[in-house]
Amino acid sequence: MRKLTTNNNSPRTTWQIRFHGRGGQGVVTGAEIIAIAAFKDGLYAQAFPFFGVERTGAPIQAFARVSQEPIIVREQVYNPDIIVIQDATLLSNPVVTAGAKTDTLFLVNTAKERGEVVSTLSANKQFKLNPEQVVTIDATDIALKIIGRNIVNTVILGALAKKTSLVSLRALTETVTEKFSGKGEKIITSNVAAVTAAYEQ
């Protein structure tokens, strides 16, 4: 079983992740993929969506937990260790920072400078974020160039795997291959390539 650690390599038993995005961006699928990949790496995992207004473009959330121990809790993630923001238009929405802790890692899909992202997120919180807590990647650019569509869920998971070592690249690409097995070889190949590009970037 893989050992989980924080960004400063101190031990951590469980990671709680909250995903934010808009309907049609693969938010729920992203949470499912990270959970399955963690399971492939020998960890315990769960993933589930927050059901609300299910329409394209509406803000939605999904949750995942990855642990070295059996996961008993089934509630939403209220105090996430990682917050994944797939759509930068949600940065000023207080919902995305709700429950964030002083060491919560923010992974944001954006072309904006990190300083601007930190400033926007800090405005939502009572504490000022450490810039080291915020990781930005232009997942949209990678998705458009490699996949041909603005679907960034798999791309941003590559960045998540690299930054946290929460799951291995091998497990992630295997899971993406299995998840999209019914969508054709082109979809599989492009998504695996996008995950790998984000991981290497």
C-alpha positions in Angstrom: 0.0 0.0 0.0 1.3 3.5 -0.9 2.0 5.9 2.0 0.2 9.2 1.9 2.1 12.3 2.8 1.5 16.1 2.9 3.4 18.4 0.6 6.1 18.7 3.2 6.3 14.9 3.4 4.7 14.7 6.9 2.4 11.6 7.2 -1.3 11.9 6.6 -3.8 9.1 6.8 -6.5 10.6 4.6 -6.9 13.2 2.0 -10.3 14.9 1.4 -10.8 16.5 -1.9 -13.6 18.8 -3.2 -14.1 19.5 -6.9 -15.7 22.6 -8.2 -16.8 23.3 -11.8 -19.8 23.7 -14.0 -22.2 21.2 -15.5 -20.7 19.5 -18.6 -17.1 19.9 -17.5 -16.7 16.4 -16.1 -16.5 17.3 -12.5 -18.2 14.1 -11.2 -16.1 12.0 -13.6 -12.9 13.6 -12.3 -13.8 12.7 -8.7 -14.6 9.1 -9.8 -11.3 8.8 -11.7 -9.1 9.9 -8.8 -10.9 7.5 -6.5 -10.5 4.5 -8.8 -6.8 5.4 -9.5 -6.2 5.5 -5.7 -7.8 2.1 -5.4 -5.5 0.7 -8.1 -2.6 2.0 -6.0 -3.8 0.0 -3.0 -5.6 2.7 -1.1 -9.1 3.1 0.1 -11.2 5.6 -1.8 -14.7 7.0 -2.3 -16.2 9.6 -4.7 -19.7 11.0 -5.0 -21.4 14.2 -6.4 -23.4 16.9 -4.7 -26.8 16.8 -6.4 -28.3 20.1 -7.1 -29.5 21.9 -10.2 -28.2 19.6 -12.9 -27.9 21.7 -16.0 -25.0 22.6 -18.3 -23.1 25.6 -17.0 -24.5 25.5 -13.5 -21.9 25.4 -10.7 -21.6 21.8 -9.3 -19.5 20.0 -6.7 -18.1 16.5 -6.3 -16.1 14.9 -3.5 -13.4 12.3 -3.1 -11.6 10.8 -0.2 -8.4 8.8 -0.4 -7.1 6.9 2.7 -4.8 4.3 4.0 -7.6 3.1 6.2 -11.2 2.0 5.6 -13.4 5.0 5.0 -16.4 5.0 7.3 -17.7 8.5 6.8 -20.2 9.2 4.0 -20.8 12.9 4.4 -19.8 15.7 2.1 -16.3 17.1 2.4 -16.7 20.2 4.5 -13.0 20.9 5.4 -11.1 19.8 2.3 -7.3 19.2 2.2 -7.4 19.8 -1.6 -9.8 22.0 -3.6 -9.8 21.5 -7.3 -11.3 24.4 -9.3 -12.0 23.5 -12.9 -13.5 26.8 -13.9 -11.8 30.1 -13.1 -15.1 32.0 -13.3 -15.9 30.4 -9.9 -12.9 31.9 -8.1 -14.8 34.7 -6.6 -17.6 32.5 -5.4 -17.3 32.0 -1.6 -18.5 28.4 -2.0 -15.2 27.3 -3.4 -13.3 28.4 -0.3 -15.8 27.4 2.3 -14.3 25.2 4.9 -10.7 25.7 3.6 -8.0 25.3 6.2 -4.7 27.2 6.5 -2.9 24.3 4.7 -5.6 23.5 2.1 -4.1 23.1 -1.4 -5.9 24.9 -4.2 -5.4 23.5 -7.7 -6.9 25.9 -10.2 -7.5 25.7 -14.0 -6.6 29.2 -15.2 -4.4 31.2 -17.4 -4.2 34.0 -14.8 -1.0 34.7 -12.8 -0.9 32.9 -9.5 -0.8 36.2 -7.6 -4.1 37.3 -9.0 -5.7 33.9 -8.2 -4.3 34.1 -4.6 -5.7 37.6 -4.2 -9.2 36.6 -5.4 -9.3 33.4 -3.2 -8.0 35.3 -0.2 -10.9 37.8 -0.6 -13.3 35.0 0.1 -11.5 33.9 3.3 -10.8 35.4 6.7 -7.2 34.4 6.4 -4.7 35.3 3.7 -3.6 32.3 1.6 0.0 31.4 1.3 0.9 31.6 -2.4 2.5 28.1 -2.0 -1.0 26.7 -1.3 -2.2 27.7 -4.8 -1.2 25.8 -7.9 -2.3 27.0 -11.3 -2.3 25.2 -14.6 -3.9 26.2 -17.9 -5.7 22.9 -18.3 -8.1 24.5 -20.8 -5.2 25.2 -23.2 -3.9 21.6 -22.8 -7.3 20.2 -23.3 -8.0 22.2 -26.5 -4.6 21.4 -28.0 -4.6 17.7 -27.2 -8.3 16.6 -26.7 -9.8 19.2 -29.0 -12.5 20.1 -26.5 -12.6 22.2 -23.3 -13.1 19.2 -21.0 -10.4 19.6 -18.4 -11.2 17.0 -15.8 -8.5 14.4 -16.8 -6.0 17.2 -17.5 -6.2 18.7 -14.1 -5.9 15.2 -12.5 -2.5 14.9 -14.1 -1.4 18.1 -12.3 -3.0 16.8 -9.1 -1.1 13.5 -9.3 2.2 15.4 -9.9 1.8 18.0 -7.1 0.6 15.6 -4.4 1.7 12.1 -5.4 -1.7 11.1 -4.2 -2.0 8.6 -7.1 0.6 7.4 -9.5 0.6 8.4 -13.2 0.4 4.7 -14.1 -2.9 4.2 -12.1 -4.3 7.4 -13.4 -3.7 6.6 -17.1 -5.0 3.0 -16.6 -8.2 4.4 -15.0 -8.7 6.9 -17.8 -8.3 4.2 -20.4 -10.8 2.0 -18.6 -13.3 4.9 -18.0 -13.4 5.9 -21.6 -13.2 2.4 -23.1 -16.5 2.7 -24.7 -15.8 6.1 -26.4 -13.3 5.0 -28.9 -9.5 4.8 -29.2 -9.1 8.5 -30.2 -10.8 9.7 -27.0 -8.7 7.3 -24.9 -5.4 8.2 -26.5 -6.0 12.0 -26.4 -7.1 11.9 -22.7 -4.1 9.8 -21.7 -1.8 12.2 -23.6 -3.4 15.2 -21.9 -3.0 13.6 -18.4 0.6 12.9 -19.1 1.3 16.4 -20.5 -0.2 18.0 -17.4 1.8 15.7 -15.1 5.0 16.5 -16.9 4.3 20.2 -17.0 
